Amino acid sequence: MQIFFHTKDVELESTNTEYIKERLEKLQRKFFSESTQFFVNVEKTRGDLHGDDLYEVSIRVEDGPEHYFAEDRRDTITNTFDEAYSDLYRIVRKERGKTRSVLKKAGRKIKKLLRMK
């Protein structure tokens, strides 16, 4: 697993990078192979109407031919990452569920064909 960080107008503290690495390692262990690459972009964007700074975090995952992407904007880096992470987790789980259901359906058809003979 490789994690690449790209920042714009913001410095990531070591606590933030460790937190992000820990969360992505859990995701990788559950859904992806060891050769997975994660690209995390953290950017400080223009403030909202009240003048507060906003952070934008985007997460891109490349695991062979499979590519996933999620992004979000919030008031702190950890909140933003958590929201993007939950979106990514939902996307991956949904996609893996579709794949699993197709495999089960194909398995049932093969089993039915083998019973007929």
WOGI-V482647 format. One record per helix or strand of 2 or more residues. SS is the DSSP state (helix for helix, strand for strand). FROM is the first residue (numbers start at 1). TO is the last residue. If there is no record, write none. Layout:
SS/FROM/TO
SS/FROM/TO
//
This chain:
strand/2/8
helix/14/31
strand/37/45
strand/54/63
strand/66/74
helix/77/116
//
